[in-house]
């Protein structure tokens, strides 16, 4: 199975920044760059243009984001079916 970094790489992202507080991936677009940021302290994920405007997440990006959360040991929300 692929790692999250491999999944992001296949989508055209590269690691721009990484430390104990944040991991940031960047996709260099034709007009604008796109960033996906993992705030490891706040346990949040943000996808935005380099201008700061938020952006929709594709299903492939969501799979890579979920994989990265699993690798980092961050809690994922589990929705159970009603009984």
Buried (B, 14 or more C-beta within 10 A) or exposed (E): EEEBBEBBBEBEBEEBEEEEEEBBBBBEEEEBBBBBBBEBEEEEBBBBBEEEEEBEBEEEBEBBBBBBBEEEEBEEEEEEEEE
